[in-house]
Amino acid sequence: MEREYVKRIGPYAGMEVISIKEASHGSALNPAEIEQVKRKEAEEILKKIEGEGSQKTRRTGLIIALDERGKQYTSPEFAKFILQSRDGGKNITFIIGGCYGLHSTILERTDMNLSLSKFTFTHEMIRQILLEQLYRAFTIISGKQYHY
């Protein structure tokens, strides 16, 4: 389904889905071990956003982390946000954490934290939900009949 939404979004916006390998972890980690997993994943995320070594780039556009404590929108409100960002010439990077969520170093560097629900979803599911909501936003913006 993910590929289908990326395909559907294609006519409205350029998109790239980048995944990083989750930091390996065993079962029943203690809080310090969970923090270490999150920190390791944060380092990999930052490499993707900012580049590495001589390839380091200055961040452009909006960085939005998906986080359960983030701002919530209705679908029409989210469409308005996407429209304003697009019309303002801002690219958007969405970050979805691993099974333990995002490390504070990521949450502190974002322009906004976004929550798609008060429910908790797996990171695999939330990516599909985000893609569907992005497609829905673009159909609302363009006046296509998809959102009722």
C-alpha positions in Angstrom: 0.0 0.0 0.0 2.9 2.3 0.7 4.1 2.2 -2.9 0.5 3.0 -4.1 0.3 6.2 -2.0 3.8 7.3 -3.1 2.6 6.8 -6.7 -0.6 8.7 -6.1 1.3 11.6 -4.5 3.7 11.8 -7.4 1.6 14.1 -9.6 1.3 16.6 -6.7 4.8 16.6 -5.2 8.2 15.1 -5.4 8.8 12.5 -2.7 11.5 10.3 -1.4 11.0 7.7 1.3 14.2 6.9 3.1 14.5 4.2 5.7 17.3 3.5 8.2 18.1 0.2 9.8 16.7 0.0 13.2 19.3 -0.2 16.0 19.4 -3.8 17.0 17.9 -4.6 20.4 16.8 -7.6 22.3 13.7 -8.1 24.4 13.0 -6.5 27.8 15.5 -3.6 27.6 16.0 -1.4 30.6 15.5 2.3 30.3 19.2 3.0 29.7 19.4 0.5 26.9 16.3 2.0 25.3 17.9 5.4 25.5 21.0 4.0 23.8 18.9 2.5 21.0 17.1 5.8 20.4 20.4 7.7 20.4 21.9 5.4 17.8 18.9 5.7 15.6 19.0 9.5 16.1 22.6 9.6 14.8 21.5 7.7 11.6 18.5 10.0 11.1 20.7 13.1 11.5 23.2 11.7 8.9 20.3 11.4 6.4 19.0 14.9 7.1 22.3 16.8 7.4 24.7 14.6 5.6 28.1 13.4 6.8 31.6 14.8 6.9 32.4 16.9 3.8 28.8 16.1 2.5 27.3 17.9 5.5 24.7 20.4 4.2 22.8 23.2 5.7 19.3 22.1 6.6 16.6 23.6 4.4 12.8 23.4 4.6 10.7 22.1 7.5 11.7 19.2 9.6 8.6 17.5 11.2 8.8 14.7 13.7 5.9 12.4 14.3 5.4 12.2 18.0 2.4 11.3 20.2 2.7 14.6 22.0 2.7 16.7 18.8 0.2 19.0 17.2 -2.9 17.4 15.8 -4.8 18.5 12.7 -8.0 17.6 11.0 -7.5 16.5 7.4 -8.6 19.9 6.0 -6.3 21.7 8.5 -3.4 19.5 7.5 -4.1 20.2 3.8 -4.0 24.0 4.6 -0.7 23.5 6.4 0.7 21.6 3.4 -0.6 24.2 1.0 1.0 27.1 3.0 4.3 25.2 3.2 4.3 24.5 -0.5 3.3 28.0 -1.5 6.0 29.3 0.9 8.5 27.2 -1.1 9.3 25.0 1.8 10.2 21.3 1.4 9.1 19.1 4.3 10.9 16.2 5.8 8.9 14.0 8.0 10.7 11.8 10.6 9.2 8.6 12.1 11.0 7.0 14.9 11.6 3.3 15.6 9.7 1.2 18.0 10.8 3.2 21.0 10.1 6.6 19.4 12.5 9.4 18.7 15.5 10.5 20.8 15.3 14.0 22.4 18.1 15.2 20.1 15.8 14.8 17.1 12.7 16.3 18.8 14.8 19.3 19.8 15.9 19.9 16.2 12.6 19.8 14.5 10.4 22.7 13.5 7.3 20.9 14.6 6.1 17.7 16.2 3.1 16.2 14.6 0.7 13.6 16.1 -1.6 11.7 13.7 -3.6 10.2 16.6 -3.8 9.8 20.3 -3.6 6.1 19.7 -0.2 4.4 19.5 0.7 2.7 16.2 3.7 0.8 15.0 6.2 2.9 13.0 5.4 0.8 9.9 1.7 1.6 10.2 2.2 5.3 10.9 4.2 5.6 7.7 1.3 4.3 5.7 -1.1 6.5 7.6 1.1 9.6 7.0 1.3 8.8 3.3 -2.5 8.4 3.1 -3.0 11.8 4.8 -0.5 13.5 2.5 -2.4 12.1 -0.5 -5.7 13.2 1.1 -4.2 16.7 1.7 -3.2 17.0 -2.0 -6.6 15.9 -3.2 -8.3 18.5 -0.8 -5.9 21.2 -2.2 -6.7 20.3 -5.8 -10.4 19.9 -5.2 -10.5 16.2 -6.2 -13.1 14.0 -4.8 -11.4 11.7 -2.3 -12.1 13.4 1.1 -15.7 13.5 2.2 
